[in-house]
Amino acid sequence: MANLPSPSVVETEGEYIHVRFRDPDQFDQIRTPEWADRVSDSVSKGSEVRMGRRGDDWVVQSILVDKHVGESKAREQAEEILRKIEA
């Protein structure tokens, strides 16, 4: 199993709880690919995945979860989404 990062920041902003796994400043680009959103929706409907590119590699930068689930549950769901994408 890959060595996956733990959330570094979990905060509510607007309609989402942002669960950040990696600093956005370390990436050349950040995108929200449709395929990653399909994966995340299988865990938490309406969630979004922000992927960051370093060189040729794309990894999860952060995951946005609907704020109605609460910060604790959002953290759990984001970690599950991360495992599905990167493990």
Number of C-alpha atoms within 10 A of each C-alpha: 6 7 8 13 14 14 18 11 14 18 15 15 10 9 11 21 26 26 26 22 21 19 12 16 10 11 17 10 13 19 13 16 12 11 11 19 20 16 18 25 16 12 16 20 13 14 25 25 30 19 21 23 17 12 9 5 9 16 18 23 25 26 28 26 29 19 18 11 14 13 19 10 14 25 24 13 21 28 19 14 25 24 15 14 15 13 10
